[in-house]
């Protein structure tokens, strides 16, 4: 299978970076092709501009958007790895979704409603956040995050959500917990993509 990993964290010494490396290594060990799009390393421009929308409406998708859409089109599985900041996606990833998962590419509309243009693909999300998971569960945040991402992005465009891992309390991890999270990533990948 062809995997696209979209990674959105600015620090190479972060847990997110270790999760991304574990994801890539686990997929490669299982014989998969993997492409990583590190949005910060790419200096991805996240702002959907009036020029972007005018160009796409005229059928002339800007080059940077078209490049990312080609990676999405070629992938069998798309994985997003990112921290939860202010209960959502980092701005750079939100901008990626706004610009790349555009009308006419990821979805369209007809008399019956939304037309999902990315059917046949699978989606996987791995998040980190500083709040304990139990607190996120109690206040409905875990469910909310899954609705906005798994349904609002994946399902809306026809992508089948495979799994969504949320790792909390990351500011308080000891080495054992850190390694345990990476093991959970590896085990989850092996269970879905071995």
N, CA, C and O of each residue as an XYZ file, in Angstrom:
776
protein
N       0.828     -1.188      0.000
C       0.000      0.000      0.000
C       0.872      1.251      0.000
O       2.007      1.244      0.476
N       0.313      2.314     -0.542
C       0.994      3.606     -0.549
C       0.425      4.467      0.573
O      -0.781      4.701      0.650
N       1.317      4.931      1.436
C       0.923      5.736      2.590
C       1.449      7.154      2.442
O       2.609      7.371      2.089
N       0.583      8.105      2.717
C       0.962      9.507      2.812
C       0.863      9.904      4.277
O      -0.206      9.808      4.878
N       1.970     10.347      4.850
C       1.992     10.821      6.232
C       2.136     12.337      6.188
O       3.146     12.863      5.719
N       1.120     13.029      6.677
C       1.147     14.488      6.750
C       1.447     14.844      8.201
O       0.660     14.568      9.106
N       2.594     15.459      8.393
C       3.134     15.707      9.730
C       3.159     17.203     10.007
O       3.636     17.984      9.184
N       2.642     17.603     11.173
C       2.547     19.031     11.484
C       2.991     19.322     12.913
O       2.165     19.479     13.813
N       4.298     19.390     13.108
C       4.855     19.843     14.391
C       6.183     20.526     14.095
O       6.981     20.006     13.315
N       6.436     21.695     14.710
C       7.639     22.445     14.357
C       8.944     21.933     14.955
O      10.018     22.333     14.505
N       8.879     21.057     15.959
C      10.097     20.671     16.677
C      10.525     19.238     16.392
O       9.745     18.299     16.550
N      11.774     19.084     15.971
C      12.304     17.755     15.660
C      12.553     16.917     16.911
O      12.720     15.702     16.813
N      12.580     17.545     18.080
C      12.812     16.785     19.311
C      11.510     16.525     20.072
O      11.536     16.269     21.276
N      10.387     16.588     19.384
C       9.077     16.412     20.024
C       8.630     14.954     20.021
O       9.145     14.130     19.264
N       7.662     14.655     20.881
C       7.014     13.348     20.852
C       6.368     13.117     19.491
O       6.408     12.007     18.962
N       5.776     14.159     18.927
C       5.157     14.016     17.610
C       6.163     13.546     16.564
O       5.841     12.717     15.713
N       7.377     14.075     16.632
C       8.405     13.655     15.672
C       8.757     12.186     15.881
O       8.926     11.442     14.915
N       8.869     11.769     17.136
C       9.132     10.350     17.419
C       7.979      9.476     16.932
O       8.200      8.379     16.418
N       6.749      9.964     17.096
C       5.581      9.231     16.593
C       5.649      9.112     15.076
O       5.374      8.048     14.521
N       6.012     10.197     14.408
C       6.130     10.165     12.947
C       7.195      9.159     12.517
O       6.966      8.369     11.601
N       8.351      9.182     13.167
C       9.415      8.234     12.820
C       8.980      6.796     13.080
O       9.255      5.912     12.269
N       8.309      6.553     14.195
C       7.808      5.212     14.513
C       6.795      4.765     13.471
O       6.813      3.613     13.037
N       5.918      5.667     13.072
C       4.911      5.363     12.049
C       5.579      4.960     10.742
O       5.255      3.922     10.165
N       6.500      5.774     10.286
C       7.189      5.506      9.017
C       7.957      4.191      9.086
O       7.853      3.364      8.179
N       8.721      3.992     10.147
C       9.515      2.763     10.280
C       8.631      1.525     10.354
O       8.947      0.501      9.749
N       7.527      1.610     11.091
C       6.617      0.462     11.214
C       5.976      0.125      9.872
O       5.860     -1.046      9.511
N       5.564      1.141      9.146
C       4.959      0.900      7.830
C       5.970      0.289      6.866
O       5.648     -0.652      6.141
N       7.186      0.819      6.857
C       8.219      0.282      5.962
C       8.571     -1.157      6.317
O       8.796     -1.978      5.428
N       8.620     -1.470      7.617
C       8.893     -2.856      8.035
C       7.829     -3.812      7.517
O       8.104     -4.985      7.265
N       6.611     -3.301      7.360
C       5.509     -4.111      6.851
C       5.409     -4.071      5.329
O       4.434     -4.556      4.757
N       6.417     -3.492      4.672
C       6.490     -3.522      3.218
C       5.713     -2.443      2.490
O       5.479     -2.562      1.287
N       5.308     -1.393      3.186
C       4.533     -0.324      2.563
C       5.439      0.777      2.027
O       6.536      1.003      2.538
N       4.961      1.457      0.989
C       5.613      2.664      0.492
C       5.124      3.829      1.337
O       3.932      3.926      1.632
N       6.038      4.717      1.728
C       5.662      5.838      2.591
C       6.255      7.137      2.052
O       7.441      7.216      1.733
N       5.399      8.148      1.960
C       5.823      9.505      1.638
C       5.441     10.377      2.822
O       4.300     10.336      3.283
N       6.394     11.172      3.319
C       6.124     12.092      4.424
C       6.111     13.513      3.881
O       7.015     13.932      3.159
N       5.071     14.235      4.246
C       4.990     15.662      3.939
C       5.038     16.398      5.277
O       4.028     16.529      5.969
N       6.223     16.871      5.620
C       6.455     17.618      6.857
C       6.125     19.080      6.549
O       6.924     19.783      5.931
N       4.960     19.526      6.975
C       4.469     20.837      6.563
C       5.364     21.980      7.011
O       5.494     22.975      6.297
N       5.984     21.859      8.181
C       6.896     22.915      8.633
C       8.187     22.899      7.821
O       8.675     23.956      7.423
N       8.741     21.728      7.573
C       9.972     21.639      6.781
C       9.741     22.134      5.357
O      10.637     22.704      4.735
N       8.530     21.912      4.850
C       8.182     22.377      3.504
C       7.880     23.867      3.470
O       7.767     24.460      2.396
N       7.750     24.474      4.651
C       7.312     25.864      4.764
C       5.987     26.046      4.013
O       5.793     27.003      3.264
N       5.089     25.088      4.248
C       3.796     25.096      3.565
C       3.042     26.382      3.880
O       2.944     26.788      5.038
N       2.521     27.004      2.861
C       1.761     28.247      2.994
C       0.311     27.878      3.290
O      -0.383     27.389      2.398
N      -0.172     28.099      4.522
C      -1.488     27.593      4.902
C      -2.677     28.492      4.581
O      -3.822     28.077      4.764
N      -2.435     29.701      4.110
C      -3.544     30.634      3.921
C      -4.189     30.440      2.551
O      -3.534     30.573      1.517
N      -5.474     30.124      2.562
C      -6.249     30.040      1.328
C      -6.559     31.470      0.900
O      -7.344     32.163      1.548
N      -5.945     31.901     -0.181
C      -6.051     33.296     -0.604
C      -7.164     33.485     -1.632
O      -7.635     32.515     -2.226
N      -7.583     34.732     -1.842
C      -8.544     34.998     -2.912
C      -8.003     34.558     -4.281
O      -8.757     34.116     -5.148
N      -6.690     34.688     -4.453
C      -6.077     34.252     -5.713
C      -6.186     32.735     -5.882
O      -6.429     32.244     -6.984
N      -6.005     31.993     -4.777
C      -6.167     30.532     -4.821
C      -7.577     30.158     -5.258
O      -7.763     29.344     -6.162
N      -8.569     30.764     -4.607
C      -9.953     30.387     -4.917
C     -10.329     30.776     -6.339
O     -11.036     30.030     -7.017
N      -9.864     31.932     -6.800
C     -10.148     32.349     -8.178
C      -9.486     31.403     -9.175
O     -10.094     31.019    -10.174
N      -8.240     31.030     -8.900
C      -7.525     30.119     -9.802
C      -8.216     28.763     -9.860
O      -8.397     28.207    -10.943
N      -8.603     28.225     -8.707
C      -9.256     26.911     -8.691
C     -10.619     26.965     -9.369
O     -11.009     26.023    -10.059
N     -11.336     28.052     -9.179
C     -12.638     28.211     -9.835
C     -12.474     28.223    -11.355
O     -13.341     27.747    -12.088
N     -11.348     28.775    -11.815
C     -11.047     28.822    -13.251
C     -10.399     27.533    -13.751
O     -10.039     27.434    -14.925
N     -10.249     26.541    -12.864
C      -9.647     25.269    -13.258
C      -8.135     25.291    -13.328
O      -7.531     24.430    -13.969
N      -7.515     26.265    -12.677
C      -6.054     26.404    -12.696
C      -5.521     26.318    -11.266
O      -5.150     27.329    -10.671
N      -5.488     25.119    -10.733
C      -5.042     24.910     -9.355
C      -3.597     25.376     -9.197
O      -2.738     24.975     -9.982
N      -3.308     26.221     -8.190
C      -1.930     26.660     -7.952
C      -0.984     25.462     -7.776
O      -1.374     24.416     -7.257
N       0.250     25.638     -8.215
C       1.222     24.539     -8.233
C       1.413     23.872     -6.875
O       1.461     22.644     -6.795
N       1.523     24.668     -5.794
C       1.776     24.056     -4.487
C       0.587     23.216     -4.030
O       0.775     22.183     -3.388
N      -0.616     23.640     -4.347
C      -1.804     22.861     -3.998
C      -1.871     21.604     -4.855
O      -2.140     20.516     -4.346
N      -1.626     21.750     -6.149
C      -1.676     20.597     -7.058
C      -0.658     19.531     -6.650
O      -0.953     18.337     -6.713
N       0.530     19.950     -6.234
C       1.550     18.995     -5.780
C       1.028     18.161     -4.621
O       1.157     16.937     -4.624
N       0.435     18.824     -3.626
C      -0.085     18.095     -2.464
C      -1.272     17.219     -2.849
O      -1.415     16.112     -2.330
N      -2.116     17.694     -3.744
C      -3.254     16.890     -4.197
C      -2.786     15.631     -4.922
O      -3.432     14.587     -4.830
N      -1.681     15.720     -5.631
C      -1.133     14.536     -6.300
C      -0.690     13.491     -5.274
O      -0.906     12.295     -5.473
N      -0.075     13.937     -4.184
C       0.304     12.990     -3.122
C      -0.935     12.334     -2.518
O      -0.940     11.128     -2.269
N      -1.975     13.117     -2.282
C      -3.225     12.572     -1.739
C      -3.832     11.580     -2.725
O      -4.254     10.493     -2.331
N      -3.877     11.945     -3.993
C      -4.491     11.084     -5.013
C      -3.775      9.743     -5.128
O      -4.420      8.718     -5.352
N      -2.461      9.735     -4.980
C      -1.679      8.505     -5.125
C      -1.739      7.605     -3.896
O      -1.416      6.420     -3.985
N      -2.143      8.145     -2.760
C      -2.107      7.393     -1.498
C      -3.313      6.475     -1.341
O      -4.434      6.808     -1.724
N      -3.040      5.310     -0.765
C      -4.116      4.414     -0.332
C      -4.555      4.763      1.086
O      -5.726      4.630      1.441
N      -3.590      5.212      1.889
C      -3.842      5.568      3.287
C      -3.205      6.928      3.558
O      -2.063      7.182      3.176
N      -3.963      7.793      4.224
C      -3.466      9.112      4.610
C      -3.446      9.165      6.134
O      -4.455      8.907      6.789
N      -2.287      9.503      6.685
C      -2.139      9.616      8.136
C      -1.785     11.051      8.482
O      -0.847     11.620      7.926
N      -2.543     11.633      9.407
C      -2.228     12.948      9.954
C      -1.625     12.740     11.340
O      -2.194     12.033     12.172
N      -0.467     13.362     11.582
C       0.174     13.336     12.900
C       0.362     14.783     13.329
O       1.068     15.553     12.676
N      -0.287     15.145     14.451
C      -0.224     16.532     14.885
C      -0.629     16.674     16.349
O      -1.337     15.825     16.892
N      -0.170     17.764     16.987
C      -0.611     18.058     18.348
C      -1.962     18.769     18.315
O      -2.295     19.448     17.344
N      -2.725     18.604     19.375
C      -3.953     19.375     19.540
C      -3.560     20.706     20.174
O      -3.033     20.746     21.285
N      -3.820     21.780     19.460
C      -3.562     23.122     19.981
C      -4.883     23.868     20.010
O      -5.557     23.984     18.986
N      -5.252     24.368     21.163
C      -6.516     25.088     21.316
C      -7.672     24.279     20.752
O      -8.501     24.790     19.999
N      -7.711     23.031     21.124
C      -8.771     22.065     20.783
C      -8.917     21.813     19.289
O     -10.012     21.496     18.824
N      -7.851     21.944     18.539
C      -7.964     21.681     17.113
C      -6.632     21.469     16.436
O      -5.602     21.275     17.082
N      -6.679     21.509     15.119
C      -5.492     21.319     14.298
C      -4.591     22.545     14.386
O      -5.094     23.665     14.484
N      -3.268     22.362     14.353
C      -2.383     23.513     14.213
C      -2.735     24.263     12.922
O      -3.177     23.651     11.950
N      -2.543     25.563     12.915
C      -2.941     26.391     11.771
C      -2.374     25.871     10.452
O      -3.054     25.909      9.426
N      -1.138     25.389     10.474
C      -0.519     24.928      9.234
C      -1.255     23.717      8.662
O      -1.374     23.590      7.443
N      -1.748     22.830      9.519
C      -2.495     21.664      9.041
C      -3.917     22.050      8.660
O      -4.456     21.529      7.684
N      -4.530     22.952      9.415
C      -5.865     23.431      9.042
C      -5.807     24.065      7.659
O      -6.696     23.854      6.834
N      -4.756     24.844      7.411
C      -4.579     25.451      6.095
C      -4.346     24.422      5.005
O      -4.812     24.586      3.878
N      -3.624     23.362      5.342
C      -3.417     22.265      4.391
C      -4.765     21.672      3.999
O      -5.031     21.458      2.816
N      -5.612     21.407      4.984
C      -6.937     20.847      4.694
C      -7.747     21.843      3.868
O      -8.371     21.460      2.879
N      -7.744     23.109      4.260
C      -8.494     24.130      3.523
C      -8.070     24.203      2.058
O      -8.914     24.291      1.166
N      -6.775     24.166      1.815
C      -6.264     24.374      0.461
C      -6.226     23.089     -0.364
O      -6.553     23.108     -1.551
N      -5.831     21.978      0.250
C      -5.616     20.736     -0.503
C      -6.903     19.934     -0.655
O      -7.178     19.415     -1.737
N      -7.686     19.823      0.396
C      -8.932     19.053      0.352
C     -10.055     19.945     -0.191
O     -11.107     20.098      0.430
N      -9.806     20.514     -1.341
C     -10.665     21.543     -1.908
C     -11.876     20.970     -2.642
O     -11.893     19.813     -3.061
N     -12.884     21.826     -2.778
C     -14.060     21.519     -3.583
C     -13.591     21.191     -4.998
O     -12.772     21.910     -5.570
N     -14.105     20.122     -5.548
C     -13.708     19.698     -6.887
C     -12.588     18.678     -6.883
O     -12.402     17.954     -7.861
N     -11.836     18.613     -5.785
C     -10.805     17.590     -5.641
C     -11.216     16.551     -4.604
O     -11.266     15.361     -4.912
N     -11.508     16.980     -3.390
C     -11.834     16.054     -2.300
C     -13.333     15.801     -2.184
O     -13.754     14.749     -1.702
N     -14.120     16.746     -2.615
C     -15.576     16.611     -2.549
C     -16.206     17.534     -3.585
O     -15.566     18.448     -4.106
N     -17.457     17.271     -3.863
C     -18.237     18.116     -4.751
C     -19.658     18.137     -4.204
O     -19.898     17.687     -3.084
N     -20.582     18.647     -4.970
C     -21.972     18.695     -4.519
C     -22.892     18.450     -5.702
O     -22.588     18.798     -6.842
N     -24.017     17.846     -5.394
C     -25.033     17.590     -6.400
C     -26.402     17.743     -5.777
O     -26.516     18.149     -4.621
N     -27.442     17.423     -6.529
C     -28.804     17.581     -6.018
C     -29.071     16.791     -4.734
O     -29.922     17.172     -3.931
N     -28.340     15.692     -4.547
C     -28.536     14.852     -3.354
C     -27.622     15.248     -2.196
O     -27.689     14.645     -1.124
N     -26.773     16.250     -2.398
C     -25.863     16.690     -1.338
C     -24.407     16.501     -1.715
O     -24.027     16.649     -2.877
N     -23.599     16.173     -0.723
C     -22.148     16.057     -0.908
C     -21.804     14.837     -1.753
O     -22.381     13.763     -1.585
N     -20.855     15.021     -2.663
C     -20.295     13.919     -3.447
C     -18.868     13.722     -2.941
O     -18.029     14.617     -3.042
N     -18.612     12.546     -2.401
C     -17.319     12.232     -1.790
C     -16.363     11.741     -2.869
O     -16.590     10.691     -3.469
N     -15.297     12.493     -3.119
C     -14.394     12.194     -4.228
C     -13.148     11.402     -3.841
O     -12.351     11.055     -4.713
N     -12.966     11.110     -2.565
C     -11.769     10.372     -2.142
C     -12.113      8.977     -1.621
O     -11.382      8.419     -0.803
N     -13.215      8.422     -2.092
C     -13.609      7.081     -1.652
C     -12.559      6.056     -2.062
O     -11.886      6.202     -3.082
N     -12.436      5.014     -1.242
C     -11.453      3.965     -1.486
C     -10.161      4.164     -0.720
O      -9.299      3.285     -0.704
N     -10.024      5.321     -0.084
C      -8.835      5.602      0.724
C      -9.167      5.400      2.199
O     -10.331      5.407      2.599
N      -8.121      5.220      2.990
C      -8.276      5.073      4.436
C      -7.553      6.223      5.127
O      -6.575      6.761      4.607
N      -8.048      6.589      6.304
C      -7.450      7.672      7.072
C      -7.122      7.244      8.490
O      -7.871      6.489      9.109
N      -6.006      7.727      8.998
C      -5.521      7.404     10.340
C      -5.018      8.710     10.948
O      -4.324      9.476     10.279
N      -5.358      8.969     12.197
C      -4.929     10.197     12.867
C      -4.256      9.839     14.187
O      -4.721      8.977     14.932
N      -3.143     10.529     14.455
C      -2.455     10.396     15.739
C      -2.269     11.799     16.303
O      -1.657     12.661     15.672
N      -2.809     12.015     17.505
C      -2.736     13.318     18.167
C      -2.042     13.222     19.515
O      -2.057     12.180     20.171
N      -1.437     14.329     19.911
C      -0.936     14.494     21.268
C      -1.569     15.755     21.849
O      -1.930     16.678     21.119
N      -1.695     15.777     23.176
C      -2.186     16.976     23.858
C      -1.734     16.940     25.311
O      -1.364     15.886     25.828
N      -1.765     18.077     25.954
C      -1.265     18.168     27.321
C      -2.250     17.771     28.401
O      -1.851     17.491     29.531
N      -3.521     17.742     28.072
C      -4.558     17.422     29.057
C      -4.653     15.912     29.243
O      -4.494     15.166     28.276
N      -4.908     15.446     30.463
C      -5.106     14.003     30.647
C      -6.280     13.494     29.797
O      -7.298     14.173     29.669
N      -6.132     12.315     29.227
C      -7.194     11.730     28.397
C      -8.517     11.634     29.149
O      -9.581     11.843     28.567
N      -8.450     11.319     30.443
C      -9.675     11.175     31.230
C     -10.461     12.487     31.274
O     -11.691     12.477     31.240
N      -9.758     13.600     31.348
C     -10.422     14.908     31.355
C     -11.060     15.167     29.993
O     -12.211     15.598     29.916
N     -10.318     14.906     28.920
C     -10.881     15.077     27.571
C     -12.114     14.201     27.382
O     -13.095     14.631     26.776
N     -12.068     12.977     27.898
C     -13.227     12.085     27.796
C     -14.422     12.660     28.558
O     -15.538     12.686     28.039
N     -14.188     13.119     29.788
C     -15.264     13.627     30.648
C     -15.947     14.862     30.075
O     -17.165     14.998     30.188
N     -15.191     15.753     29.469
C     -15.780     17.000     28.969
C     -16.243     16.895     27.516
O     -16.720     17.874     26.942
N     -16.104     15.720     26.931
C     -16.574     15.512     25.563
C     -15.593     15.900     24.478
O     -15.925     15.856     23.293
N     -14.387     16.281     24.871
C     -13.407     16.738     23.892
C     -12.929     15.610     22.980
O     -12.756     15.818     21.779
N     -12.717     14.424     23.534
C     -12.279     13.295     22.712
C     -13.305     13.025     21.623
O     -12.953     12.884     20.452
N     -14.571     12.954     22.010
C     -15.637     12.716     21.028
C     -15.700     13.857     20.019
O     -15.880     13.623     18.824
N     -15.551     15.095     20.498
C     -15.587     16.246     19.604
C     -14.466     16.235     18.583
O     -14.687     16.533     17.410
N     -13.258     15.889     19.026
C     -12.118     15.827     18.110
C     -12.328     14.754     17.048
O     -11.987     14.940     15.880
N     -12.889     13.642     17.469
C     -13.133     12.566     16.510
C     -14.215     12.950     15.508
O     -14.133     12.575     14.338
N     -15.221     13.690     15.947
C     -16.264     14.136     15.018
C     -15.681     15.108     13.993
O     -15.911     14.959     12.793
N     -14.925     16.103     14.467
C     -14.433     17.113     13.531
C     -13.398     16.570     12.555
O     -13.311     17.047     11.424
N     -12.620     15.588     12.970
C     -11.589     15.040     12.077
C     -12.053     13.786     11.344
O     -12.015     13.731     10.115
N     -12.487     12.787     12.094
C     -12.846     11.508     11.477
C     -14.074     11.631     10.580
O     -14.136     11.013      9.517
N     -15.048     12.428     11.009
C     -16.251     12.613     10.201
C     -16.128     13.866      9.337
O     -16.411     13.835      8.139
N     -15.701     14.973      9.956
C     -15.659     16.246      9.252
C     -14.634     16.344      8.144
O     -14.817     17.119      7.205
N     -13.564     15.580      8.229
C     -12.556     15.573      7.151
C     -12.596     14.240      6.416
O     -12.879     14.198      5.219
N     -12.315     13.153      7.125
C     -12.234     11.846      6.453
C     -13.565     11.464      5.804
O     -13.660     11.391      4.578
N     -14.580     11.225      6.611
C     -15.832     10.713      6.066
C     -16.468     11.678      5.068
O     -17.036     11.241      4.066
N     -16.381     12.972      5.324
C     -16.970     13.978      4.435
C     -16.431     13.865      3.013
O     -17.137     14.156      2.047
N     -15.173     13.440      2.892
C     -14.547     13.332      1.573
C     -14.517     11.900      1.041
O     -14.002     11.652     -0.050
N     -15.066     10.960      1.809
C     -15.124      9.568      1.369
C     -14.027      8.685      1.910
O     -13.986      7.495      1.597
N     -13.135      9.236      2.714
C     -12.040      8.466      3.296
C     -12.573      7.673      4.488
O     -13.279      8.218      5.337
N     -12.234      6.393      4.547
C     -12.679      5.538      5.650
C     -11.759      5.719      6.858
O     -10.571      5.411      6.772
N     -12.290      6.218      7.992
C     -11.455      6.342      9.189
C     -11.072      4.954      9.714
O     -11.939      4.119      9.973
N      -9.772      4.719      9.867
C      -9.281      3.426     10.345
C      -9.073      3.446     11.853
O      -9.462      2.509     12.551
N      -8.463      4.511     12.353
C      -8.200      4.625     13.784
C      -7.853      6.071     14.092
O      -7.513      6.850     13.202
N      -7.944      6.413     15.369
C      -7.600      7.759     15.829
C      -7.024      7.612     17.232
O      -7.752      7.356     18.191
N      -5.721      7.777     17.339
C      -5.045      7.677     18.634
C      -4.874      9.065     19.226
O      -4.435      9.992     18.545
N      -5.226      9.200     20.498
C      -5.029     10.455     21.224
C      -4.183     10.173     22.457
O      -4.565      9.378     23.316
N      -3.035     10.827     22.536
C      -2.130     10.659     23.669
C      -2.124     11.941     24.497
O      -1.703     12.995     24.018
N      -2.594     11.846     25.748
C      -2.675     13.008     26.617
C      -1.572     13.063     27.653
O      -0.739     12.163     27.759
N      -1.593     14.146     28.414
C      -0.638     14.388     29.511
C       0.807     14.360     29.036
O       1.690     13.918     29.771
N       1.060     14.826     27.819
C       2.407     14.646     27.268
C       3.467     15.492     27.956
O       4.659     15.210     27.828
N       3.059     16.513     28.675
C       4.036     17.327     29.394
C       4.553     16.673     30.660
O       5.455     17.196     31.313
N       3.977     15.523     31.008
C       4.307     14.869     32.276
C       4.791     13.439     32.073
O       4.666     12.614     32.977
N       5.329     13.141     30.928
C       5.711     11.765     30.623
C       7.067     11.410     31.203
O       8.016     12.190     31.130
N       7.140     10.218     31.780
C       8.448      9.670     32.095
C       8.856      8.797     30.902
O       8.086      8.611     29.960
N      10.057      8.276     30.961
C      10.584      7.512     29.827
C       9.730      6.293     29.507
O       9.533      5.957     28.339
N       9.226      5.635     30.537
C       8.408      4.442     30.329
C       7.106      4.784     29.598
O       6.698      4.066     28.685
N       6.459      5.873     29.998
C       5.209      6.284     29.349
C       5.467      6.707     27.902
O       4.677      6.401     27.009
N       6.576      7.412     27.678
C       6.968      7.853     26.336
C       7.130      6.639     25.415
O       6.576      6.590     24.316
N       7.903      5.668     25.894
C       8.118      4.448     25.106
C       6.816      3.675     24.922
O       6.598      3.063     23.877
N       5.951      3.702     25.937
C       4.661      3.029     25.839
C       3.786      3.616     24.749
O       3.075      2.887     24.057
N       3.836      4.933     24.591
C       3.059      5.579     23.529
C       3.579      5.170     22.156
O       2.796      4.887     21.249
N       4.888      5.139     22.008
C       5.463      4.733     20.722
C       5.146      3.273     20.424
O       4.915      2.910     19.270
N       5.133      2.437     21.451
C       4.770      1.024     21.276
C       3.311      0.901     20.845
O       2.978      0.064     20.006
N       2.444      1.731     21.416
C       1.027      1.733     21.033
C       0.876      2.117     19.560
O       0.062      1.528     18.849
N       1.648      3.094     19.101
C       1.626      3.483     17.689
C       2.042      2.300     16.825
O       1.356      1.954     15.863
N       3.165      1.682     17.171
C       3.668      0.539     16.408
C       2.654     -0.602     16.389
O       2.391     -1.179     15.333
N       2.086     -0.930     17.540
C       1.107     -2.021     17.618
C      -0.144     -1.715     16.802
O      -0.689     -2.600     16.143
N      -0.599     -0.468     16.845
C      -1.793     -0.080     16.089
C      -1.533     -0.186     14.592
O      -2.375     -0.681     13.844
N      -0.379      0.275     14.164
C      -0.025      0.169     12.741
C       0.066     -1.291     12.332
O      -0.439     -1.676     11.277
N       0.703     -2.100     13.153
C       0.814     -3.525     12.829
C      -0.554     -4.198     12.765
O      -0.758     -5.100     11.953
N      -1.492     -3.774     13.607
C      -2.818     -4.407     13.598
C      -3.633     -4.017     12.370
O      -4.459     -4.803     11.905
N      -3.416     -2.825     11.844
C      -4.188     -2.369     10.684
C      -3.482     -2.593      9.348
O      -4.134     -2.797      8.323
N      -2.155     -2.557      9.361
C      -1.417     -2.525      8.099
C      -0.308     -3.568      8.003
O       0.699     -3.329      7.338
N      -0.473     -4.728      8.659
C       0.583     -5.749      8.578
C       0.407     -6.602      7.334
O       1.199     -7.514      7.094
